[in-house]
Amino acid sequence: MLTTISPAPDGPAIARRLRREGHHTVGVAPGGEASAQEAVRDAVPPCTLDVTIYGPTAYPNGFSALASEWNDLLARSRYDTFFLTHEWQSVWWQQLGAGELWILAFYRGECEEQGEEGGEQAGPPSATPGSSELVGIAPFYLSEHERGSWAGKRSLKLVGCVEVSDFLDVVIAAGWEEQVYYCLLDWLQGEDAPAWDFLDLCNLPEDSLSYKVLPSIFRNAGLRVEVDQEDVAPHVHLPARYENYLMQIDKKQRHEIRRKQRRVERELDVDFTLIQSMDELQESMDEFLRLQRMSRPDKETFMTPHMERFFRVMAGRMLEAGYLHLSFLTLNGEKAAALLAFEYKKELLLYNSGYDTEKWAGYSPGWVLLGYVIQHAIARGIEVFDFLQGDEEYKYRFGGHDYKVMRTLIMNEPA
């Protein structure tokens, strides 16, 4: 394995080995510990990829250095999700990130051979001699916890973890997962890694191998690993016609959607608008934030000045990239409901919303707008409507089916 440090290398990082002094392998006498540790290490295949490390003092940092390749790699991954795009990851770090940024880039060597096929762990495609290709990106940040059960501990988390990013993972080309996991383990055990106590892989999508395959690799290295289900993210597969969508949801809910829409259209002047230009965005975000804060007390608490800045910057960046869906329901000329979502590769991801709980509450503007948005999505050829994390009742009334959100937590201590 060739490990290269980015142009401005970090200062000395004291790497804490996975099997440190003072810890003994269970069932092995202290005098025989060295041979037992060697046996454990021998059981884990060595890293066969080239790894470039972009540490906290790297210039350019990993986001800048990998910008041109990031989304292409994501498109080759097992689960291509909006929250792993370069645009989302970089703006999250710029606005909400804290601590040390560590980004690892994994490249296949010039003559990597194709692994044996078989199931989800099939080997990677064969490489062309004389070539090198990016097959993995692991974006982490390191921080020390000041309070709680982890007080005084240092954790490596995925960029975006844990707040406001619904799906996260190491970005890996499909078929290269095991090789990247072995190399990640090798880095964590080596002297190039910073001291760490926890590796937190939060918000893993149900399709990820980072909770199916990675845990056994790290356990075989003698580490303690916990895997849990964090949440659900209901979604619904959309048919080609809106009427067919209505027919696939509960009969009572189908009647309610139609009744609410018809009542609004019969009694009021109704308009559905979608923001499409930067000229409209600032004023539209003012309205979105007003309605978001009005809709529920917990949403008002959530939308701190710091979070508001993130939303404004993020919305602008996503509009430029062509991902932003910001729509409004206007009743008699007044904005009564707002919905912020992301359109990404035939999916629409409902991220946040708000509605007027005073003047227009009796017309259920939030539900009416959601019905219009689904209708609009079907017209645009969207195939999946993702309600994202949370098991709120309305998601199931609109046809949502659970999709698991998982978490893998690795502790830097013997199992």
C-alpha positions as CSV (number, residue, x, y, z in Angstrom):
1,M,0.0,0.0,0.0
2,L,1.3,3.5,-0.9
3,T,0.1,6.1,1.6
4,T,0.6,9.7,0.5
5,I,0.0,12.7,2.7
6,S,-1.5,15.8,1.1
7,P,0.8,18.7,0.1
8,A,0.7,20.4,3.5
9,P,1.1,17.4,5.9
10,D,-0.4,17.5,9.3
11,G,1.7,17.9,12.4
12,P,2.6,14.9,14.5
13,A,-0.4,12.8,15.1
14,I,-0.1,10.3,18.0
15,A,-1.8,7.2,16.7
16,R,-3.4,5.0,19.3
17,R,-3.0,1.4,18.2
18,L,-6.1,-0.8,18.4
19,R,-4.3,-3.1,20.8
20,R,-2.5,-0.7,23.1
21,E,-0.2,-1.3,26.0
22,G,-2.0,-2.4,29.0
23,H,-4.7,-4.3,27.1
24,H,-4.5,-8.1,26.7
25,T,-6.4,-10.3,24.3
26,V,-9.1,-12.2,26.1
27,G,-8.0,-15.7,27.2
28,V,-4.3,-15.0,26.5
29,A,-1.7,-14.7,29.2
30,P,0.3,-11.4,29.2
31,G,3.5,-13.2,28.0
32,G,1.7,-14.5,24.9
33,E,0.0,-11.4,23.9
34,A,2.4,-10.4,21.2
35,S,1.9,-13.6,19.3
36,A,-1.9,-13.4,19.7
37,Q,-2.0,-9.9,18.3
38,E,0.1,-10.9,15.4
39,A,-2.3,-13.8,14.8
40,V,-5.3,-11.4,14.8
41,R,-3.5,-9.0,12.4
42,D,-2.6,-11.9,10.1
43,A,-6.3,-12.9,9.9
44,V,-7.1,-9.5,8.4
45,P,-6.0,-9.1,4.8
46,P,-3.6,-6.2,4.1
47,C,-4.7,-3.0,2.3
48,T,-4.2,-3.4,-1.4
49,L,-5.2,0.1,-2.4
50,D,-3.3,3.4,-2.6
51,V,-4.5,5.9,0.0
52,T,-4.2,9.6,-0.1
53,I,-4.9,11.4,3.2
54,Y,-6.2,15.0,3.4
55,G,-5.7,16.0,7.0
56,P,-6.8,19.1,8.9
57,T,-3.9,21.3,7.6
58,A,-4.0,20.0,4.0
59,Y,-4.1,22.6,1.2
60,P,-6.2,22.1,-0.8
61,N,-8.4,20.2,1.5
62,G,-10.1,17.0,0.4
63,F,-13.2,18.7,-0.8
64,S,-11.3,20.9,-3.2
65,A,-8.8,18.2,-4.3
66,L,-11.5,15.7,-5.1
67,A,-14.2,18.0,-6.4
68,S,-14.0,16.9,-10.0
69,E,-14.2,13.2,-9.2
70,W,-16.5,13.1,-6.2
71,N,-19.9,12.9,-7.8
72,D,-18.7,10.5,-10.6
73,L,-17.6,8.1,-7.8
74,L,-20.9,8.5,-6.1
75,A,-22.7,7.5,-9.3
76,R,-20.8,4.2,-9.3
77,S,-21.6,3.4,-5.7
78,R,-24.1,0.9,-4.3
79,Y,-26.4,3.7,-3.0
80,D,-26.2,7.0,-4.8
81,T,-27.9,9.5,-2.5
82,F,-28.2,13.2,-2.5
83,F,-26.7,13.7,0.9
84,L,-23.4,12.2,-0.3
85,T,-23.0,14.6,-3.2
86,H,-20.0,16.9,-3.2
87,E,-22.4,19.9,-3.0
88,W,-24.2,18.8,0.1
89,Q,-21.1,17.4,1.9
90,S,-19.0,20.5,1.3
91,V,-21.7,23.1,2.2
92,W,-22.5,21.1,5.4
93,W,-18.8,21.2,6.4
94,Q,-18.5,24.9,5.6
95,Q,-21.6,25.9,7.6
96,L,-22.0,23.2,10.4
97,G,-18.6,21.4,10.6
98,A,-16.4,21.7,13.6
99,G,-13.2,20.0,14.6
100,E,-10.6,18.5,12.3
101,L,-11.5,17.5,8.7
102,W,-10.0,14.1,7.6
103,I,-10.8,12.9,4.1
104,L,-9.3,9.7,2.7
105,A,-9.2,8.9,-1.0
106,F,-8.7,5.3,-2.0
107,Y,-7.3,4.3,-5.5
108,R,-6.9,0.9,-7.0
109,G,-3.4,0.1,-8.1
110,E,-2.3,-0.2,-11.7
111,C,-2.8,-3.9,-12.0
112,E,-5.6,-4.9,-9.6
113,E,-7.2,-8.1,-10.6
114,Q,-10.9,-8.8,-10.5
115,G,-12.1,-10.5,-7.3
116,E,-14.2,-13.6,-7.2
117,E,-17.9,-13.0,-7.9
118,G,-20.6,-13.9,-5.5
119,G,-23.4,-12.1,-3.8
120,E,-23.2,-8.7,-2.2
121,Q,-19.4,-9.1,-1.6
122,A,-18.5,-9.7,-5.3
123,G,-15.0,-8.4,-6.2
124,P,-14.3,-5.2,-8.0
125,P,-14.2,-4.9,-11.8
126,S,-10.8,-5.6,-13.3
127,A,-8.4,-2.7,-13.8
128,T,-6.6,-1.7,-17.0
129,P,-2.9,-2.1,-16.6
130,G,-1.1,1.3,-16.3
131,S,-4.2,3.0,-15.0
132,S,-5.4,4.2,-11.6
133,E,-9.0,5.0,-10.5
134,L,-10.6,6.5,-7.5
135,V,-12.7,3.8,-5.8
136,G,-13.5,5.3,-2.4
137,I,-13.8,8.5,-0.4
138,A,-14.1,8.5,3.4
139,P,-15.0,12.0,4.7
140,F,-14.6,12.3,8.5
141,Y,-14.3,14.9,11.1
142,L,-12.6,14.5,14.5
143,S,-13.9,16.2,17.6
144,E,-13.7,15.9,21.3
145,H,-16.9,15.6,23.3
146,E,-17.4,18.0,26.1
147,R,-20.4,16.5,27.8
148,G,-22.5,13.4,28.1
149,S,-21.4,9.8,28.3
150,W,-18.6,10.5,25.7
151,A,-17.2,13.5,27.6
152,G,-13.4,13.7,27.1
153,K,-13.6,11.1,24.2
154,R,-12.5,11.8,20.6
155,S,-14.8,10.6,17.9
156,L,-14.4,10.3,14.1
157,K,-17.8,10.9,12.5
158,L,-18.9,11.0,8.9
159,V,-19.2,14.5,7.5
160,G,-22.9,15.3,8.0
161,C,-23.3,13.2,11.1
162,V,-25.5,13.5,12.9
163,E,-27.6,16.5,12.3
164,V,-29.6,17.4,9.1
165,S,-28.2,14.8,6.8
166,D,-30.6,11.9,6.5
167,F,-28.3,9.3,4.7
168,L,-24.6,9.1,5.0
169,D,-21.8,6.5,4.3
170,V,-18.3,6.1,3.0
171,V,-18.5,6.7,-0.8
172,I,-17.3,3.5,-2.5
173,A,-17.6,2.2,-6.0
174,A,-19.8,-0.9,-6.0
175,G,-17.7,-4.0,-5.7
176,W,-14.8,-2.3,-3.9
177,E,-16.4,-2.1,-0.5
178,E,-14.3,-4.8,1.2
179,Q,-11.0,-3.5,-0.1
180,V,-11.9,0.0,1.1
181,Y,-12.9,-1.3,4.5
182,Y,-9.6,-3.1,4.9
183,C,-7.7,0.0,4.0
184,L,-9.7,2.1,6.3
185,L,-9.0,-0.3,9.1
186,D,-5.3,-0.2,8.2
187,W,-5.3,3.6,8.4
188,L,-7.0,3.6,11.8
189,Q,-4.4,1.2,13.1
190,G,-1.5,3.1,11.7
191,E,0.6,6.1,12.7
192,D,-1.0,8.4,10.1
193,A,-4.3,8.4,11.9
194,P,-5.1,10.8,14.8
195,A,-5.9,9.5,18.3
196,W,-9.5,8.4,18.4
197,D,-11.9,6.6,20.7
198,F,-15.0,6.1,18.5
199,L,-15.7,5.8,14.8
200,D,-19.3,6.7,14.3
201,L,-20.9,5.7,11.0
202,C,-24.4,7.2,11.5
203,N,-27.4,7.4,9.2
204,L,-26.4,4.5,7.0
205,P,-29.0,3.6,4.3
206,E,-30.5,0.2,4.3
207,D,-28.6,-0.7,1.2
208,S,-25.2,0.1,2.7
209,L,-22.6,-2.6,3.4
210,S,-21.1,-0.5,6.2
211,Y,-23.4,-2.2,8.6
212,K,-23.5,-5.6,6.9
213,V,-19.9,-6.3,5.9
214,L,-17.7,-3.8,7.7
215,P,-18.5,-4.9,11.3
216,S,-17.2,-8.4,10.8
217,I,-13.9,-7.0,9.2
218,F,-13.4,-4.8,12.2
219,R,-14.4,-7.4,14.7
220,N,-11.8,-9.8,13.1
221,A,-9.2,-7.2,13.9
222,G,-10.2,-7.4,17.6
223,L,-12.3,-4.3,17.8
224,R,-15.6,-3.8,19.6
225,V,-18.4,-3.0,17.1
226,E,-22.1,-2.2,17.7
227,V,-24.8,-2.1,15.0
228,D,-28.2,-0.6,15.6
229,Q,-31.2,0.7,13.7
230,E,-31.4,4.4,14.2
231,D,-34.6,5.3,12.4
232,V,-36.8,4.7,9.4
233,A,-37.2,6.8,6.3
234,P,-40.6,6.1,4.7
235,H,-40.8,6.4,0.9
236,V,-43.3,5.6,-1.8
237,H,-42.8,4.4,-5.3
238,L,-44.7,6.6,-7.7
239,P,-46.6,5.3,-10.7
240,A,-46.8,7.1,-14.1
241,R,-50.2,8.7,-13.3
242,Y,-51.5,10.6,-10.2
243,E,-54.8,8.7,-10.2
244,N,-52.9,5.5,-10.0
245,Y,-50.9,6.8,-7.1
246,L,-54.1,7.7,-5.3
247,M,-55.5,4.2,-5.9
248,Q,-52.5,2.6,-4.2
249,I,-53.0,4.4,-0.8
250,D,-55.6,3.9,1.8
251,K,-59.1,4.5,0.6
252,K,-60.0,6.9,3.5
253,Q,-56.8,8.9,2.9
254,R,-57.4,9.0,-0.8
255,H,-60.8,10.5,-0.1
256,E,-59.3,13.1,2.3
257,I,-56.7,14.3,-0.2
258,R,-59.3,14.8,-2.9
259,R,-61.8,16.4,-0.5
260,K,-59.2,18.9,0.9
261,Q,-58.0,19.8,-2.6
262,R,-61.5,20.3,-4.0
263,R,-62.6,22.4,-1.1
264,V,-59.6,24.8,-1.4
265,E,-60.0,25.0,-5.2
266,R,-63.8,25.7,-4.8
267,E,-63.6,28.3,-2.0
268,L,-60.3,30.1,-2.6
269,D,-58.0,31.5,-5.3
270,V,-55.3,28.8,-5.3
271,D,-51.8,28.9,-6.7
272,F,-48.9,26.4,-6.7
273,T,-45.5,28.0,-7.3
274,L,-42.0,26.5,-7.7
275,I,-39.0,28.7,-7.2
276,Q,-36.7,28.5,-10.1
277,S,-34.3,31.5,-10.1
278,M,-31.8,33.1,-7.7
279,D,-33.7,36.4,-8.0
280,E,-36.7,34.8,-6.2
281,L,-34.7,32.8,-3.7
282,Q,-34.0,35.3,-0.9
283,E,-37.5,36.5,-0.5
284,S,-38.8,33.0,-0.9
285,M,-36.5,31.8,1.9
286,D,-37.8,34.5,4.1
287,E,-41.3,33.1,3.6
288,F,-40.3,29.5,4.0
289,L,-38.5,30.2,7.3
290,R,-41.5,32.2,8.6
291,L,-43.9,29.3,7.8
292,Q,-41.4,26.7,9.1
293,R,-41.1,28.4,12.4
294,M,-44.9,28.9,12.7
295,S,-45.9,25.3,12.0
296,R,-44.6,23.7,15.2
297,P,-42.8,24.8,18.4
298,D,-40.0,22.3,17.9
299,K,-39.4,23.6,14.4
300,E,-39.1,27.1,15.8
301,T,-36.6,25.9,18.4
302,F,-34.6,24.0,15.7
303,M,-34.3,27.1,13.4
304,T,-31.6,28.9,15.4
305,P,-29.8,31.9,13.6
306,H,-26.9,29.5,12.9
307,M,-29.2,26.9,11.3
308,E,-31.0,29.6,9.4
309,R,-27.7,30.6,7.8
310,F,-27.1,27.1,6.9
311,F,-30.5,26.8,5.2
312,R,-30.0,30.0,3.3
313,V,-26.5,29.1,2.0
314,M,-27.5,25.5,1.3
315,A,-30.6,26.5,-0.6
316,G,-28.6,28.8,-2.9
317,R,-26.0,26.1,-3.5
318,M,-28.6,23.5,-4.3
319,L,-30.5,25.8,-6.6
320,E,-27.3,26.4,-8.5
321,A,-26.7,22.7,-8.7
322,G,-30.2,22.0,-10.0
323,Y,-31.3,20.0,-6.9
324,L,-33.6,22.4,-5.0
325,H,-37.3,22.1,-5.0
326,L,-38.9,25.0,-3.0
327,S,-42.6,25.2,-3.5
328,F,-45.5,27.2,-2.0
329,L,-49.2,27.0,-1.8
330,T,-50.7,30.5,-2.1
331,L,-54.3,31.1,-1.0
332,N,-56.0,34.4,-2.0
333,G,-52.6,35.8,-2.7
334,E,-51.0,34.8,0.6
335,K,-48.4,32.1,1.1
336,A,-50.1,29.5,3.3
337,A,-47.6,26.6,3.1
338,A,-44.1,25.9,2.0
339,L,-42.2,22.7,1.2
340,L,-38.4,22.4,0.7
341,A,-37.2,19.2,-1.0
342,F,-34.4,18.0,-3.3
343,E,-34.9,16.4,-6.7
344,Y,-32.1,13.9,-7.4
345,K,-32.0,11.3,-10.0
346,K,-35.7,10.4,-10.3
347,E,-36.2,10.9,-6.6
348,L,-37.8,13.7,-4.6
349,L,-36.7,14.0,-1.0
350,L,-39.0,15.9,1.3
351,Y,-36.6,17.8,3.6
352,N,-38.6,20.4,5.5
353,S,-41.9,22.2,5.4
354,G,-44.1,24.7,7.1
355,Y,-47.6,26.1,7.0
356,D,-49.7,28.9,8.4
357,T,-51.3,27.7,11.6
358,E,-53.5,30.7,12.1
359,K,-55.4,32.2,9.2
360,W,-55.4,29.2,6.8
361,A,-55.2,26.3,9.2
362,G,-58.8,25.2,8.6
363,Y,-57.9,24.4,5.0
364,S,-55.1,22.0,5.8
365,P,-52.6,23.9,3.6
366,G,-49.7,21.6,4.4
367,W,-51.6,18.5,3.2
368,V,-52.9,20.2,0.2
369,L,-49.5,21.4,-0.8
370,L,-48.0,17.9,-0.3
371,G,-50.7,16.5,-2.6
372,Y,-49.8,19.0,-5.3
373,V,-46.1,18.3,-4.9
374,I,-46.6,14.6,-5.4
375,Q,-48.8,15.3,-8.4
376,H,-46.1,17.6,-9.8
377,A,-43.4,15.0,-9.1
378,I,-45.3,12.3,-11.1
379,A,-45.7,14.7,-14.0
380,R,-41.9,15.2,-14.0
381,G,-41.3,11.5,-14.1
382,I,-40.1,11.1,-10.5
383,E,-40.1,7.5,-9.5
384,V,-39.6,7.6,-5.7
385,F,-41.0,10.1,-3.2
386,D,-38.8,9.9,-0.1
387,F,-40.2,11.3,3.2
388,L,-36.7,11.0,4.8
389,Q,-36.1,10.2,8.5
390,G,-39.0,10.0,11.0
391,D,-42.1,7.9,11.4
392,E,-44.7,10.7,11.5
393,E,-48.2,9.5,10.8
394,Y,-48.8,11.6,7.7
395,K,-46.0,9.9,5.8
396,Y,-47.9,6.6,6.0
397,R,-51.2,8.2,5.1
398,F,-49.6,9.3,1.9
399,G,-48.4,5.8,1.1
400,G,-45.0,5.6,2.7
401,H,-43.2,2.3,3.4
402,D,-40.4,2.0,5.9
403,Y,-36.7,2.0,4.7
404,K,-34.2,1.3,7.5
405,V,-31.6,3.8,8.7
406,M,-28.7,2.1,10.4
407,R,-25.7,3.0,12.5
408,T,-22.3,1.3,13.0
409,L,-20.3,2.3,16.0
410,I,-16.7,1.1,16.4
411,M,-14.9,1.5,19.7
412,N,-11.1,1.8,19.8
413,E,-10.7,-0.9,22.4
414,P,-10.5,-4.7,22.4
415,A,-13.7,-6.6,22.0
